[in-house]
Amino acid sequence: MAKKQKRNGGSGGTPATVALTAAGTPFTVHAYEHDPASPSYGEEAAEALGVSPGRVFKTLVADVDGELTVAVVPVAGQLDLKALASAVGGKRAVMADPAAAERTTGYVRGGISPLGQRKRLRTVLDASASDHATICVSAGRRGLEVELSPGDLAALTSAVVAPIGRA
C-alpha cells in the first residue's frame, strides 16, 4: 500500500531528497511497502503508487566506452543501449557491473536514484518523459519514489534528453 509523504521531503531523507530540497525544486515523496520477492522494482512501484508504468522511470547505469552513464527510462520498456551510446557521442554501451554502479552512485540496486549520487555521472533521460507533467524516479532506496517534473530532473542532473527507451 502506498503512503504519500510530505511535499519537499520534510527533514532528513535520502541524498536524492536532500539534493532536491537544497535546489529548491518542488517534489513529492511517495513511500510504499517494498516486497523483496518482486521481480521488477519499477513495476512494483507503479502498481503500489497507482501510477501508469509510463510515468515511473527506472535508473540504470551503463558503461559507455569505459565511462559510467546513467539512463533514465520508463519501467514499462527497456533501455536501447545503442541509442544511449549515440546520445552521449559514444560507440558502445553495455550494462555496468552492479557492484560498480552501487559503489559509484552510493545507492543499492533497485534504489539507485538519478539524483544525489556519490559521484555525479552523465545522465540521459528518455524523451518520453516530456509527455508527462510529472514523473516518478527512485528517491534513493527501495520502496521510496520521488515525483517531479521532467524538466526539473533534466536540469538538476544536466541530462541529455533523447529517445533511449524502447517498448
Residue frames as a rotation matrix with the C-alpha (Angstrom) as fourth column:
MET 1
0.582 0.813 0.000 0.00
0.813 -0.582 0.000 0.00
0.000 0.000 -1.000 0.00
ALA 2
-0.252 -0.666 0.702 1.35
0.653 -0.652 -0.385 3.42
0.714 0.361 0.599 -0.99
LYS 3
0.437 0.291 -0.851 1.73
0.833 -0.488 0.260 6.18
-0.340 -0.823 -0.456 1.52
LYS 4
0.455 -0.241 0.857 2.18
0.487 -0.738 -0.467 9.76
0.746 0.630 -0.218 0.35
GLN 5
-0.108 -0.599 -0.793 4.84
0.981 -0.192 0.012 11.72
-0.159 -0.777 0.609 2.18
LYS 6
0.389 0.194 -0.901 5.33
0.316 -0.946 -0.067 15.46
-0.865 -0.258 -0.429 2.61
ARG 7
0.875 -0.171 0.453 5.99
0.371 -0.364 -0.854 17.71
0.311 0.916 -0.255 -0.33
ASN 8
0.462 -0.800 0.384 9.61
-0.478 -0.589 -0.652 18.79
0.747 0.118 -0.654 -0.50
GLY 9
-0.003 -0.627 -0.779 10.68
0.040 0.779 -0.626 15.87
0.999 -0.034 0.023 1.61
GLY 10
0.953 0.304 0.021 10.49
-0.011 -0.036 0.999 17.10
0.304 -0.952 -0.031 5.17
SER 11
0.473 -0.820 0.323 13.56
-0.854 -0.336 0.397 16.66
-0.217 -0.464 -0.859 7.36
GLY 12
-0.117 -0.631 0.767 16.39
-0.318 0.755 0.573 14.26
-0.941 -0.177 -0.289 6.73
GLY 13
0.813 0.513 -0.276 15.74
-0.440 0.231 -0.868 11.94
-0.382 0.827 0.413 3.83
THR 14
0.552 -0.600 0.579 17.99
0.707 0.705 0.057 10.38
-0.443 0.378 0.813 1.25
PRO 15
-0.524 -0.786 -0.328 20.78
0.407 -0.569 0.714 12.12
-0.748 0.241 0.618 -0.69
ALA 16
-0.625 0.362 0.692 18.25
0.708 -0.111 0.698 12.49
0.329 0.926 -0.187 -3.54
THR 17
0.479 0.878 -0.009 15.64
0.785 -0.424 0.451 14.30
0.392 -0.223 -0.892 -1.43
VAL 18
0.281 -0.485 -0.828 18.34
0.593 -0.590 0.548 16.37
-0.755 -0.645 0.122 0.26
ALA 19
-0.768 -0.593 0.242 19.60
0.527 -0.369 0.766 17.47
-0.365 0.716 0.596 -3.19
LEU 20
-0.240 0.772 0.588 16.07
0.769 -0.219 0.601 18.36
0.593 0.597 -0.541 -4.31
THR 21
0.663 0.481 -0.573 15.42
0.745 -0.493 0.449 20.35
-0.067 -0.725 -0.686 -1.14
ALA 22
-0.099 -0.809 -0.580 18.77
0.548 -0.531 0.646 22.17
-0.830 -0.254 0.496 -1.42
ALA 23
-0.845 -0.218 0.488 17.97
0.534 -0.312 0.786 23.10
-0.019 0.925 0.380 -5.04
GLY 24
-0.642 0.679 -0.357 14.53
-0.333 -0.666 -0.667 24.41
-0.690 -0.310 0.654 -4.04
THR 25
-0.827 0.303 -0.473 12.90
-0.389 0.300 0.871 22.06
0.406 0.905 -0.130 -6.52
PRO 26
-0.032 0.879 0.476 9.24
-0.977 0.074 -0.202 21.15
-0.213 -0.472 0.856 -5.94
PHE 27
-0.591 -0.140 -0.794 8.75
-0.389 0.912 0.128 17.41
0.707 0.384 -0.594 -5.46
THR 28
0.416 0.702 0.579 6.62
-0.903 0.243 0.354 14.86
0.108 -0.670 0.735 -3.66
VAL 29
-0.759 -0.651 -0.018 7.95
-0.632 0.744 -0.215 11.73
0.153 -0.152 -0.976 -1.98
HIS 30
0.458 0.871 -0.177 5.89
-0.811 0.490 0.318 8.54
0.364 -0.002 0.931 -2.19
ALA 31
-0.652 -0.624 0.430 6.64
-0.749 0.619 -0.237 5.59
-0.118 -0.477 -0.871 0.09
TYR 32
0.511 0.769 -0.385 5.33
-0.762 0.612 0.211 2.06
0.398 0.185 0.898 -0.32
GLU 33
0.429 -0.300 0.852 5.99
-0.535 0.676 0.507 -1.33
-0.728 -0.673 0.129 1.24
HIS 34
-0.039 -0.553 -0.832 8.72
-0.979 0.188 -0.079 -2.96
0.200 0.811 -0.549 -0.88
ASP 35
0.863 0.306 0.402 8.33
-0.361 0.930 0.065 -6.69
-0.355 -0.201 0.913 -1.49
PRO 36
-0.072 -0.997 0.027 11.81
-0.706 0.070 0.704 -8.31
-0.704 0.031 -0.709 -1.64
ALA 37
-0.296 0.011 0.955 10.36
0.363 0.926 0.102 -11.07
-0.884 0.377 -0.278 -3.84
SER 38
0.697 0.612 -0.374 9.17
-0.071 -0.460 -0.885 -8.62
-0.714 0.644 -0.277 -6.52
PRO 39
0.254 -0.615 0.746 10.82
0.863 0.493 0.113 -9.37
-0.437 0.615 0.656 -9.87
SER 40
-0.178 -0.272 0.946 10.68
0.747 -0.663 -0.050 -5.71
0.640 0.698 0.321 -11.02
TYR 41
-0.593 -0.108 -0.798 11.31
0.711 -0.536 -0.456 -2.77
-0.378 -0.838 0.394 -8.69
GLY 42
-0.972 0.148 -0.182 9.85
-0.210 -0.896 0.392 -0.27
-0.105 0.419 0.902 -11.16
GLU 43
-0.448 0.856 -0.257 6.68
-0.079 0.248 0.965 -2.16
0.891 0.453 -0.043 -11.96
GLU 44
-0.241 0.305 -0.921 6.21
0.922 0.370 -0.119 -2.80
0.304 -0.878 -0.370 -8.24
ALA 45
-0.812 -0.123 -0.570 6.46
0.358 -0.877 -0.321 0.97
-0.460 -0.465 0.756 -7.64
ALA 46
-0.854 0.516 -0.065 3.96
-0.364 -0.502 0.785 1.80
0.372 0.694 0.616 -10.40
GLU 47
-0.208 0.805 -0.556 1.43
0.338 0.593 0.731 -0.69
0.918 -0.036 -0.396 -9.05
ALA 48
-0.319 0.034 -0.947 1.90
0.947 0.056 -0.317 0.35
0.042 -0.998 -0.050 -5.42
LEU 49
-0.820 -0.067 -0.568 1.53
0.185 -0.971 -0.152 4.04
-0.542 -0.230 0.808 -6.27
GLY 50
0.185 0.943 0.277 -1.36
0.628 0.104 -0.771 3.52
-0.756 0.317 -0.573 -8.69
VAL 51
0.191 -0.257 -0.947 0.59
-0.550 -0.827 0.113 5.31
-0.813 0.499 -0.300 -11.43
SER 52
0.975 0.139 -0.173 0.91
-0.216 0.423 -0.880 4.34
-0.050 0.895 0.443 -15.09
PRO 53
0.489 -0.842 0.227 4.19
0.601 0.514 0.612 2.43
-0.632 -0.162 0.758 -15.75
GLY 54
0.309 -0.336 0.890 4.84
0.828 -0.366 -0.426 5.03
0.468 0.868 0.165 -18.45
ARG 55
0.670 -0.014 0.743 5.21
-0.221 -0.958 0.181 7.70
0.709 -0.286 -0.645 -15.73
VAL 56
0.822 -0.466 0.326 7.51
-0.249 0.220 0.943 5.67
-0.511 -0.857 0.064 -13.47
PHE 57
0.677 -0.656 -0.334 11.12
-0.467 -0.032 -0.884 5.72
0.569 0.754 -0.327 -14.64
LYS 58
0.878 -0.467 -0.102 13.93
0.423 0.659 0.622 3.37
-0.223 -0.589 0.776 -13.69
THR 59
0.625 -0.767 -0.147 17.52
-0.768 -0.637 0.062 4.46
-0.141 0.074 -0.987 -13.25
LEU 60
0.908 -0.364 0.205 20.01
0.396 0.907 -0.142 2.18
-0.135 0.210 0.968 -14.99
VAL 61
0.423 -0.848 -0.319 23.77
-0.583 -0.524 0.621 2.50
-0.693 -0.077 -0.717 -15.04
ALA 62
0.942 -0.153 0.299 25.61
0.328 0.619 -0.714 1.56
-0.076 0.770 0.633 -18.22
ASP 63
0.027 -0.978 -0.207 29.24
0.237 -0.195 0.952 1.63
-0.971 -0.074 0.227 -19.30
VAL 64
0.960 0.233 0.156 29.63
0.216 -0.260 -0.941 3.72
-0.179 0.937 -0.300 -22.45
ASP 65
0.576 -0.803 0.155 33.13
0.144 -0.087 -0.986 3.42
0.805 0.590 0.065 -23.90
GLY 66
-0.283 -0.757 -0.590 34.57
0.687 0.269 -0.675 2.93
0.670 -0.596 0.443 -20.40
GLU 67
-0.923 0.014 0.385 32.58
-0.230 -0.821 -0.522 5.73
0.308 -0.570 0.761 -18.70
LEU 68
-0.625 0.743 -0.239 29.65
0.745 0.477 -0.465 5.03
-0.231 -0.469 -0.852 -16.38
THR 69
-0.889 0.437 0.139 26.50
-0.299 -0.782 0.547 6.73
0.348 0.445 0.825 -17.63
VAL 70
-0.677 0.725 0.127 23.02
0.092 0.254 -0.963 6.92
-0.731 -0.640 -0.238 -16.12
ALA 71
-0.844 0.536 -0.007 19.99
-0.028 -0.030 0.999 6.11
0.535 0.844 0.040 -18.27
VAL 72
-0.719 0.692 0.063 16.52
-0.178 -0.095 -0.979 7.05
-0.672 -0.715 0.192 -17.03
VAL 73
-0.824 0.412 -0.389 13.81
-0.332 0.206 0.921 5.15
0.459 0.888 -0.033 -18.92
PRO 74
0.079 0.937 0.340 10.16
-0.961 -0.019 0.277 4.15
0.266 -0.349 0.899 -18.31
VAL 75
-0.509 -0.228 0.830 9.72
-0.596 0.789 -0.149 0.94
-0.621 -0.571 -0.537 -16.32
ALA 76
0.528 0.811 0.250 7.26
-0.309 0.458 -0.833 -0.17
-0.791 0.363 0.493 -18.99
GLY 77
0.922 -0.213 -0.324 10.06
-0.297 0.150 -0.943 -0.50
0.249 0.966 0.075 -21.54
GLN 78
0.613 -0.790 -0.007 13.73
0.724 0.558 0.405 -1.32
-0.316 -0.253 0.914 -21.96
LEU 79
0.376 -0.623 -0.686 16.92
-0.319 -0.782 0.535 0.63
-0.870 0.017 -0.493 -22.45
ASP 80
0.951 -0.187 0.245 18.24
0.291 0.291 -0.911 0.75
0.099 0.938 0.331 -26.02
LEU 81
0.435 -0.860 -0.269 21.99
0.479 -0.032 0.877 0.54
-0.762 -0.510 0.398 -25.39
LYS 82
-0.275 -0.519 0.810 22.87
0.961 -0.132 0.242 1.59
-0.019 0.845 0.535 -28.93
ALA 83
0.425 0.530 0.734 20.67
0.515 -0.808 0.285 4.70
0.744 0.257 -0.617 -28.64
LEU 84
0.924 -0.145 -0.354 22.23
0.278 -0.382 0.881 5.50
-0.263 -0.913 -0.313 -25.24
ALA 85
-0.019 -0.995 0.095 25.76
0.773 0.046 0.633 5.34
-0.634 0.085 0.768 -26.68
SER 86
-0.222 0.001 0.975 24.68
0.877 -0.438 0.200 7.55
0.427 0.899 0.096 -29.57
ALA 87
0.750 0.641 0.165 23.04
0.489 -0.704 0.515 10.10
0.446 -0.305 -0.841 -27.24
VAL 88
0.814 -0.510 -0.278 26.36
0.013 -0.464 0.886 10.76
-0.580 -0.725 -0.371 -25.49
GLY 89
0.626 -0.564 -0.538 28.53
-0.775 -0.376 -0.507 10.53
0.083 0.735 -0.673 -28.59
GLY 90
-0.150 -0.674 0.723 29.81
-0.671 0.606 0.426 7.06
-0.726 -0.422 -0.544 -27.73
LYS 91
-0.467 -0.123 -0.876 30.31
-0.815 0.443 0.372 3.94
0.342 0.888 -0.307 -29.79
ARG 92
-0.276 0.270 -0.922 29.36
0.097 0.963 0.253 1.07
0.956 -0.020 -0.292 -27.49
ALA 93
-0.233 0.273 0.933 27.30
-0.931 -0.340 -0.133 0.68
0.280 -0.900 0.334 -24.34
VAL 94
-0.313 0.187 -0.931 26.88
0.226 0.967 0.119 -2.31
0.923 -0.173 -0.345 -22.03
MET 95
0.798 0.586 0.140 25.16
-0.032 -0.191 0.981 -2.58
0.602 -0.787 -0.134 -18.69
ALA 96
-0.034 -0.830 0.556 27.53
-0.760 -0.340 -0.553 -1.65
0.649 -0.442 -0.620 -15.87
ASP 97
-0.526 -0.213 -0.823 28.69
0.359 0.822 -0.442 -4.12
0.771 -0.528 -0.356 -13.29
PRO 98
0.526 0.850 0.010 26.10
0.346 -0.224 0.911 -3.86
0.777 -0.476 -0.412 -10.46
ALA 99
0.414 -0.435 -0.800 28.80
0.888 0.001 0.459 -3.54
-0.199 -0.900 0.387 -7.78
ALA 100
-0.699 -0.683 0.213 30.48
0.715 -0.671 0.195 -0.69
0.010 0.288 0.957 -9.71
ALA 101
-0.219 0.717 0.662 27.11
0.271 -0.607 0.747 1.04
0.937 0.343 -0.062 -10.14
GLU 102
0.727 0.509 -0.462 26.39
0.539 -0.006 0.842 0.78
0.426 -0.861 -0.278 -6.40
ARG 103
0.039 -0.827 -0.560 29.88
0.950 -0.143 0.277 1.91
-0.309 -0.543 0.781 -5.41
THR 104
-0.759 -0.418 0.499 29.87
0.606 -0.734 0.307 4.90
0.238 0.535 0.810 -7.75
THR 105
-0.166 0.789 0.592 26.32
0.111 -0.581 0.806 6.13
0.980 0.199 0.009 -7.09
GLY 106
-0.896 -0.161 0.414 26.20
-0.383 -0.193 -0.903 5.35
0.225 -0.968 0.111 -3.36
TYR 107
0.033 0.973 0.229 22.85
-0.982 0.075 -0.176 3.60
-0.188 -0.219 0.957 -3.79
VAL 108
-0.572 -0.144 0.808 21.83
-0.157 0.985 0.064 -0.08
-0.805 -0.091 -0.586 -3.82
ARG 109
-0.968 0.224 -0.109 20.46
-0.048 0.264 0.963 -1.79
0.245 0.938 -0.245 -6.92
GLY 110
-0.248 0.957 -0.151 16.71
0.836 0.290 0.467 -1.24
0.490 -0.011 -0.871 -7.13
GLY 111
0.593 0.405 -0.696 17.12
0.729 -0.638 0.249 2.04
-0.343 -0.654 -0.674 -5.26
ILE 112
-0.551 -0.833 0.057 19.55
0.762 -0.474 0.441 3.94
-0.340 0.286 0.896 -7.49
SER 113
0.593 0.700 -0.399 18.35
0.502 -0.708 -0.497 7.49
-0.630 0.094 -0.771 -7.98
PRO 114
0.310 -0.486 0.817 19.49
0.819 -0.300 -0.489 9.82
0.482 0.821 0.305 -10.75
LEU 115
0.554 -0.004 0.833 19.73
-0.217 -0.966 0.140 12.50
0.804 -0.259 -0.536 -8.03
GLY 116
0.659 -0.264 0.704 22.20
-0.752 -0.231 0.618 12.92
-0.001 -0.936 -0.351 -5.17
GLN 117
0.877 -0.368 -0.311 24.70
0.261 0.905 -0.336 10.36
0.405 0.213 0.889 -6.40
ARG 118
0.616 -0.729 -0.299 28.05
0.443 0.007 0.896 9.97
-0.651 -0.685 0.327 -4.65
LYS 119
-0.653 -0.743 -0.147 29.82
0.213 -0.366 0.906 10.72
-0.727 0.560 0.398 -7.95
ARG 120
0.262 0.798 -0.543 27.80
-0.388 -0.428 -0.816 12.70
-0.884 0.425 0.197 -10.46
LEU 121
-0.516 -0.359 0.778 27.53
0.472 0.638 0.608 10.69
-0.714 0.681 -0.160 -13.65
ARG 122
-0.847 0.302 -0.437 26.48
-0.527 -0.579 0.622 11.94
-0.066 0.757 0.650 -17.05
THR 123
-0.493 0.798 0.348 22.78
0.165 0.478 -0.863 11.27
-0.854 -0.368 -0.367 -17.44
VAL 124
-0.926 0.336 -0.173 20.40
-0.239 -0.166 0.957 10.64
0.292 0.927 0.234 -20.33
LEU 125
-0.501 0.848 0.173 16.64
-0.206 0.078 -0.975 10.98
-0.841 -0.524 0.136 -19.79
ASP 126
-0.635 0.323 0.701 14.34
0.734 0.536 0.417 9.22
-0.241 0.780 -0.578 -22.23
ALA 127
-0.966 0.205 0.159 12.46
-0.097 -0.853 0.513 11.71
0.240 0.481 0.843 -24.41
SER 128
-0.243 0.939 -0.243 9.10
0.443 0.330 0.834 10.13
0.863 0.095 -0.496 -23.44
ALA 129
-0.467 0.034 -0.884 9.42
0.868 -0.175 -0.465 11.84
-0.170 -0.984 0.053 -20.04
SER 130
-0.981 0.027 -0.190 8.44
-0.060 -0.984 0.169 15.09
-0.183 0.177 0.967 -21.76
ASP 131
-0.538 0.837 -0.097 4.98
0.118 0.189 0.975 13.59
0.835 0.513 -0.200 -22.43
HIS 132
0.215 0.587 -0.780 4.13
0.836 0.302 0.458 13.93
0.505 -0.751 -0.426 -18.71
ALA 133
0.637 0.059 0.769 3.72
-0.236 -0.934 0.267 16.87
0.734 -0.352 -0.581 -16.33
THR 134
0.201 -0.594 0.779 5.45
-0.963 0.025 0.267 14.82
-0.178 -0.804 -0.567 -13.62
ILE 135
0.329 -0.183 -0.926 7.32
-0.264 0.924 -0.277 11.52
0.907 0.336 0.256 -13.49
CYS 136
0.865 -0.080 0.495 8.44
-0.469 0.219 0.856 9.29
-0.177 -0.972 0.152 -10.64
VAL 137
0.231 -0.845 -0.482 12.03
-0.274 0.419 -0.866 8.13
0.934 0.332 -0.135 -10.11
SER 138
0.325 -0.170 -0.930 13.72
0.775 0.612 0.159 6.37
0.542 -0.773 0.330 -7.23
ALA 139
0.817 -0.014 0.577 14.27
-0.292 -0.872 0.392 8.59
0.497 -0.489 -0.716 -4.21
GLY 140
-0.029 -0.976 0.214 17.32
-0.834 -0.094 -0.544 6.57
0.552 -0.194 -0.811 -3.23
ARG 141
-0.821 -0.224 0.525 16.03
-0.470 0.787 -0.399 3.39
-0.323 -0.575 -0.752 -1.67
ARG 142
-0.795 0.554 -0.246 13.69
0.252 0.672 0.696 0.56
0.551 0.492 -0.674 -2.46
GLY 143
-0.122 0.856 -0.502 10.12
0.987 0.158 0.030 1.50
0.105 -0.491 -0.865 -1.58
LEU 144
0.137 0.115 -0.984 10.65
0.411 -0.910 -0.049 5.24
-0.901 -0.398 -0.172 -1.98
GLU 145
-0.107 -0.072 0.992 9.90
0.984 -0.149 0.096 7.28
0.141 0.986 0.087 -5.12
VAL 146
-0.438 -0.012 -0.899 10.12
0.264 -0.957 -0.116 10.98
-0.859 -0.288 0.423 -5.80
GLU 147
0.261 0.615 0.744 7.71
0.952 -0.033 -0.306 12.73
-0.163 0.788 -0.594 -8.17
LEU 148
-0.128 -0.342 -0.931 8.91
0.129 -0.936 0.327 15.82
-0.983 -0.079 0.164 -10.03
SER 149
0.801 0.410 -0.436 8.72
-0.333 -0.300 -0.894 17.48
-0.497 0.861 -0.104 -13.41
PRO 150
0.664 -0.570 0.484 10.87
0.727 0.642 -0.242 16.00
-0.173 0.513 0.841 -16.18
GLY 151
0.597 -0.423 0.681 12.31
0.162 -0.768 -0.620 19.47
0.785 0.480 -0.390 -16.84
ASP 152
0.672 -0.340 0.658 13.46
-0.736 -0.407 0.541 19.79
0.084 -0.848 -0.523 -13.24
LEU 153
0.751 -0.406 0.521 15.01
0.136 0.867 0.479 16.31
-0.647 -0.289 0.706 -13.34
ALA 154
0.619 -0.515 0.592 16.85
0.734 0.114 -0.669 17.13
0.278 0.849 0.449 -16.57
ALA 155
0.607 -0.373 0.702 18.08
-0.248 -0.928 -0.279 20.45
0.755 -0.005 -0.655 -15.18
LEU 156
0.727 -0.278 0.627 19.27
-0.658 -0.024 0.753 19.02
-0.194 -0.960 -0.200 -11.85
THR 157
0.537 -0.514 0.669 21.17
0.243 0.854 0.461 16.16
-0.808 -0.085 0.583 -13.49
SER 158
-0.117 -0.499 -0.858 22.34
-0.707 -0.565 0.425 18.14
-0.697 0.657 -0.287 -16.56
ALA 159
-0.101 0.153 0.983 20.72
0.275 0.954 -0.120 15.33
-0.956 0.258 -0.139 -18.55
VAL 160
-0.895 -0.001 -0.447 20.68
-0.441 -0.154 0.884 14.93
-0.070 0.988 0.138 -22.27
VAL 161
0.003 0.935 0.354 17.09
-0.387 0.328 -0.862 14.23
-0.922 -0.134 0.363 -23.34
ALA 162
-0.563 -0.272 -0.780 17.00
-0.826 0.208 0.524 11.62
0.020 0.939 -0.342 -26.11
PRO 163
0.582 0.798 -0.155 14.92
-0.800 0.596 0.064 8.63
0.144 0.087 0.986 -27.27
ILE 164
-0.510 -0.858 -0.063 16.79
-0.800 0.500 -0.331 5.85
0.316 -0.118 -0.941 -25.45
GLY 165
-0.452 0.434 0.780 13.87
-0.440 0.652 -0.617 3.64
-0.776 -0.622 -0.104 -24.42
ARG 166
-0.662 0.344 -0.666 12.03
-0.588 0.313 0.746 1.01
0.465 0.885 -0.005 -26.41
ALA 167
0.240 0.896 0.374 8.84
-0.967 0.187 0.174 -0.91
0.086 -0.404 0.911 -25.81
